[in-house]
Every structure is written in C-alpha cells, then in structure tokens.
C-alpha cells in the first residue's frame, strides 16, 4: 500500500506520489496536523483545482537537491552575500495554496525572518528563491503563483529551468536575477550530476575550484 493514514501517522512509500482530488483547505490542514513536524511526505495544496499532492522522494532526489543547495550557498559566499535557508518549510496562503519547496533561500529579505520558528506569509515576505527537483513528481506552478516567490528553479533530468514571477505569473528565463553574473542554468547541472555519479564532496570541491579560477580571470580582465 502506497499511503497509510490514521489519526496518528501519515506515511508514503519512497518514490511515490498521490493526488487527492476534491479536497478542501481543512483537508489539507488535517493532513499537516497528522504529519506533525516530520519532513515527509511533502504536501501541496491548490484551491483552484481542489487537489492535495503528497510526495515522498527517492535518495536520488535528496542527493540532487542537497547538491543544488550547496552550490547556491557556495556561490553566495563567493559573492559575499548573506542569506537564511530553510529545509523543510511549509509556505501557505490561507485557504488558497500550500507548497513545500525542496529548499528555499531568503537573500534580499533575509533579515526579515531571522529567528522566526514559523513563516507567516500574511506578514512575512516569501523566500527570494525556491528550488524543486522533479524526479518523483512535477512541480505545480499554479500553487506557486499564489505564494509569489520571486524566483523558482526546477531541476529535472540534467536540466535546470529558471522561472521568474512577473505580473502574477511565472515566466521561464535563461538567466537568474539573483545571480546575474553567473550562467547557473548551464553551470549547475554539470556539478549536480557529478555529485550523483562521483560523490558530493568531489563535485563541490570541483565547483569551488572552477569558480575561483573564473573569478581570478574576471579580476585580471577588469584590470
């Protein structure tokens, strides 16, 4: 059986996805309450289609998101930028939508949420960047529109897609606004797959070495 639900537990087999149709906001809140503070299964709600999505990722999913998280942190350090990251996190707009990105970053607005145990989007800003890995299931952009995260990355099968929130819609972009000087769309997949095939530590070291070399070349060129 893929899913087990009782008054005390909520579980889903790894690599499984289930979509519950004709669901209400209260149904979504009830499942969150049953799951309590556990990471899995991930829960998404979209009031427009009245669906709740439950997903439990495979190890390959976890490894890739872990590498993407490390790559973003590494690049932020190179840029000498401050940030606050969250994993896991539940982001909700009351009675409209709920999403749980694989990881997310507050960069521009990081000071607004320092020390907070819970993010309340009625008073707090959404993260500046959310990242999803689509191996077990596909990301629902409609739910994310309601949350309004400025930049959303979706990684799937060696391809990184960047979506920018413009005029209340997500538009695919070839360039990240948060990392304007870096072609993350082309660069990051190489190291994500290297981490899966050769090891996470090796991939991150290689990325940091390559980035340092590139930075030195840029500094030399600017002189």
NORWOSUL-V162440 format. One record per residue. RES is the residue in three letters. PSI is psi as a letter, one per 20 degrees, with the letter a starting at -180 (NA if undefined). OMEGA is omega in degrees with one decimal (* if undefined). BURIAL is + if it has 24 or more other C-alpha atoms within 12 Angstrom, else -. Layout:
res=RES psi=PSI omega=OMEGA burial=BURIAL
res=RES psi=PSI omega=OMEGA burial=BURIAL
This chain:
res=UNK psi=p omega=-175.5 burial=-
res=UNK psi=g omega=-174.1 burial=-
res=UNK psi=p omega=176.8 burial=-
res=UNK psi=p omega=179.8 burial=-
res=UNK psi=p omega=169.7 burial=-
res=UNK psi=r omega=-175.8 burial=-
res=UNK psi=i omega=-175.5 burial=-
res=UNK psi=i omega=-175.5 burial=-
res=UNK psi=q omega=173.7 burial=-
res=UNK psi=o omega=-177.3 burial=+
res=UNK psi=q omega=-179.3 burial=+
res=UNK psi=p omega=-178.3 burial=+
res=UNK psi=q omega=178.4 burial=-
res=UNK psi=p omega=-179.6 burial=+
res=UNK psi=j omega=-176.5 burial=+
res=UNK psi=q omega=174.1 burial=+
res=UNK psi=p omega=176.7 burial=+
res=UNK psi=p omega=176.5 burial=+
res=UNK psi=p omega=177.6 burial=+
res=UNK psi=p omega=-176.5 burial=-
res=UNK psi=r omega=-179.2 burial=-
res=UNK psi=l omega=-177.8 burial=-
res=UNK psi=q omega=-179.3 burial=+
res=UNK psi=r omega=175.1 burial=+
res=UNK psi=h omega=179.3 burial=+
res=UNK psi=h omega=175.6 burial=-
res=UNK psi=g omega=178.7 burial=+
res=UNK psi=g omega=179.4 burial=+
res=UNK psi=h omega=178.9 burial=+
res=UNK psi=g omega=178.7 burial=-
res=UNK psi=h omega=175.9 burial=+
res=UNK psi=h omega=-179.9 burial=+
res=UNK psi=h omega=178.3 burial=-
res=UNK psi=g omega=-179.8 burial=-
res=UNK psi=h omega=-178.7 burial=+
res=UNK psi=c omega=-175.3 burial=-
res=UNK psi=j omega=177.4 burial=-
res=UNK psi=q omega=-180.0 burial=-
res=UNK psi=h omega=-170.3 burial=+
res=UNK psi=q omega=-4.9 burial=+
res=UNK psi=q omega=175.6 burial=+
res=UNK psi=q omega=-176.3 burial=+
res=UNK psi=p omega=177.1 burial=+
res=UNK psi=q omega=176.9 burial=+
res=UNK psi=p omega=177.3 burial=+
res=UNK psi=o omega=-177.0 burial=+
res=UNK psi=h omega=-177.8 burial=+
res=UNK psi=g omega=178.4 burial=-
res=UNK psi=j omega=177.3 burial=-
res=UNK psi=l omega=-179.4 burial=+
res=UNK psi=q omega=169.8 burial=+
res=UNK psi=p omega=179.1 burial=+
res=UNK psi=p omega=175.3 burial=+
res=UNK psi=p omega=-176.7 burial=+
res=UNK psi=p omega=175.2 burial=+
res=UNK psi=o omega=-171.5 burial=+
res=UNK psi=r omega=174.4 burial=+
res=UNK psi=r omega=177.9 burial=-
res=UNK psi=h omega=179.9 burial=-
res=UNK psi=h omega=176.3 burial=+
res=UNK psi=g omega=-178.0 burial=+
res=UNK psi=h omega=-179.6 burial=+
res=UNK psi=g omega=-178.1 burial=+
res=UNK psi=g omega=178.7 burial=+
res=UNK psi=h omega=177.7 burial=+
res=UNK psi=g omega=178.9 burial=+
res=UNK psi=g omega=178.0 burial=+
res=UNK psi=g omega=178.1 burial=+
res=UNK psi=g omega=-179.8 burial=+
res=UNK psi=h omega=179.7 burial=+
res=UNK psi=g omega=178.2 burial=+
res=UNK psi=g omega=179.5 burial=+
res=UNK psi=g omega=179.4 burial=+
res=UNK psi=g omega=-179.8 burial=+
res=UNK psi=h omega=176.0 burial=+
res=UNK psi=h omega=176.9 burial=+
res=UNK psi=g omega=177.8 burial=-
res=UNK psi=h omega=-179.9 burial=+
res=UNK psi=i omega=-179.5 burial=-
res=UNK psi=l omega=177.4 burial=-
res=UNK psi=q omega=175.8 burial=-
res=UNK psi=q omega=-179.8 burial=-
res=UNK psi=r omega=169.9 burial=+
res=UNK psi=p omega=-178.0 burial=+
res=UNK psi=q omega=-178.7 burial=+
res=UNK psi=p omega=174.1 burial=+
res=UNK psi=o omega=1.7 burial=+
res=UNK psi=r omega=175.4 burial=+
res=UNK psi=q omega=175.1 burial=+
res=UNK psi=p omega=-179.2 burial=+
res=UNK psi=p omega=-173.7 burial=+
res=UNK psi=q omega=164.0 burial=+
res=UNK psi=o omega=-169.3 burial=+
res=UNK psi=p omega=177.2 burial=-
res=UNK psi=j omega=-178.1 burial=-
res=UNK psi=g omega=-175.9 burial=+
res=UNK psi=q omega=173.4 burial=+
res=UNK psi=p omega=179.7 burial=+
res=UNK psi=q omega=177.5 burial=+
res=UNK psi=n omega=-179.6 burial=+
res=UNK psi=q omega=178.2 burial=+
res=UNK psi=h omega=172.5 burial=+
res=UNK psi=q omega=177.5 burial=+
res=UNK psi=q omega=-176.2 burial=+
res=UNK psi=p omega=164.3 burial=+
res=UNK psi=p omega=-177.8 burial=+
res=UNK psi=f omega=177.0 burial=+
res=UNK psi=g omega=-175.0 burial=-
res=UNK psi=k omega=-171.8 burial=-
res=UNK psi=h omega=-177.0 burial=+
res=UNK psi=h omega=-176.1 burial=-
res=UNK psi=i omega=-174.3 burial=-
res=UNK psi=j omega=180.0 burial=+
res=UNK psi=p omega=176.3 burial=-
res=UNK psi=j omega=-176.9 burial=-
res=UNK psi=p omega=178.0 burial=-
res=UNK psi=h omega=-179.0 burial=-
res=UNK psi=q omega=175.9 burial=-
res=UNK psi=p omega=178.9 burial=+
res=UNK psi=o omega=-174.4 burial=-
res=UNK psi=i omega=174.2 burial=+
res=UNK psi=h omega=178.2 burial=-
res=UNK psi=h omega=-178.5 burial=-
res=UNK psi=q omega=174.9 burial=-
res=UNK psi=q omega=174.0 burial=+
res=UNK psi=r omega=175.6 burial=+
res=UNK psi=q omega=177.0 burial=+
res=UNK psi=h omega=-178.7 burial=+
res=UNK psi=p omega=171.4 burial=+
res=UNK psi=q omega=-178.8 burial=+
res=UNK psi=p omega=176.1 burial=+
res=UNK psi=q omega=172.0 burial=+
res=UNK psi=o omega=-176.8 burial=+
res=UNK psi=n omega=173.9 burial=+
res=UNK psi=g omega=180.0 burial=+
res=UNK psi=h omega=-177.1 burial=+
res=UNK psi=r omega=179.9 burial=+
res=UNK psi=p omega=-179.5 burial=+
res=UNK psi=p omega=179.1 burial=+
res=UNK psi=o omega=-178.2 burial=+
res=UNK psi=h omega=-178.6 burial=+
res=UNK psi=g omega=178.1 burial=+
res=UNK psi=h omega=-179.4 burial=+
res=UNK psi=h omega=178.5 burial=+
res=UNK psi=h omega=-179.4 burial=+
res=UNK psi=h omega=179.2 burial=+
res=UNK psi=h omega=174.1 burial=+
res=UNK psi=k omega=175.9 burial=+
res=UNK psi=p omega=-173.2 burial=+
res=UNK psi=h omega=-177.6 burial=+
res=UNK psi=p omega=-177.9 burial=+
res=UNK psi=p omega=175.7 burial=+
res=UNK psi=p omega=176.7 burial=+
res=UNK psi=p omega=-178.5 burial=+
res=UNK psi=p omega=-178.8 burial=+
res=UNK psi=p omega=173.3 burial=+
res=UNK psi=l omega=175.9 burial=-
res=UNK psi=j omega=-179.5 burial=+
res=UNK psi=p omega=176.5 burial=+
res=UNK psi=o omega=177.2 burial=+
res=UNK psi=p omega=-178.9 burial=+
res=UNK psi=p omega=178.4 burial=+
res=UNK psi=p omega=177.4 burial=+
res=UNK psi=p omega=-178.5 burial=+
res=UNK psi=o omega=-175.8 burial=+
res=UNK psi=p omega=178.9 burial=-
res=UNK psi=l omega=175.2 burial=-
res=UNK psi=k omega=175.7 burial=-
res=UNK psi=q omega=175.3 burial=-
res=UNK psi=p omega=178.4 burial=+
res=UNK psi=p omega=179.4 burial=-
res=UNK psi=p omega=-176.5 burial=-
res=UNK psi=q omega=176.9 burial=-
res=UNK psi=i omega=-174.0 burial=-
res=UNK psi=q omega=174.3 burial=+
res=UNK psi=p omega=175.3 burial=+
res=UNK psi=h omega=179.5 burial=+
res=UNK psi=h omega=-180.0 burial=+
res=UNK psi=m omega=-172.1 burial=+
res=UNK psi=h omega=-176.5 burial=-
res=UNK psi=j omega=-175.5 burial=-
res=UNK psi=p omega=178.5 burial=-
res=UNK psi=m omega=-175.2 burial=-
res=UNK psi=h omega=-179.8 burial=+
res=UNK psi=h omega=179.6 burial=+
res=UNK psi=h omega=-173.0 burial=-
res=UNK psi=g omega=-170.0 burial=+
res=UNK psi=g omega=-178.4 burial=+
res=UNK psi=h omega=179.6 burial=+
res=UNK psi=g omega=-176.6 burial=+
res=UNK psi=h omega=176.2 burial=+
res=UNK psi=g omega=180.0 burial=+
res=UNK psi=h omega=174.9 burial=+
res=UNK psi=h omega=178.7 burial=+
res=UNK psi=g omega=-179.0 burial=+
res=UNK psi=h omega=-174.5 burial=+
res=UNK psi=h omega=-174.6 burial=-
res=UNK psi=i omega=179.7 burial=-
res=UNK psi=p omega=-176.1 burial=-
res=UNK psi=g omega=-177.3 burial=+
res=UNK psi=g omega=178.9 burial=-
res=UNK psi=g omega=-177.9 burial=-
res=UNK psi=g omega=-178.6 burial=+
res=UNK psi=g omega=176.7 burial=+
res=UNK psi=g omega=-179.4 burial=-
res=UNK psi=g omega=178.9 burial=+
res=UNK psi=g omega=-177.9 burial=+
res=UNK psi=h omega=176.6 burial=+
res=UNK psi=g omega=-179.4 burial=-
res=UNK psi=h omega=179.9 burial=-
res=UNK psi=g omega=178.8 burial=+
res=UNK psi=g omega=177.6 burial=-
res=UNK psi=g omega=179.9 burial=-
res=UNK psi=g omega=179.1 burial=-
res=UNK psi=g omega=179.0 burial=-
res=UNK psi=h omega=178.4 burial=-
res=UNK psi=h omega=179.5 burial=-
res=UNK psi=g omega=178.6 burial=-
res=UNK psi=g omega=179.6 burial=-
res=UNK psi=h omega=-179.0 burial=-
res=UNK psi=h omega=-177.9 burial=-
res=UNK psi=i omega=-178.2 burial=-
res=UNK psi=NA omega=* burial=-
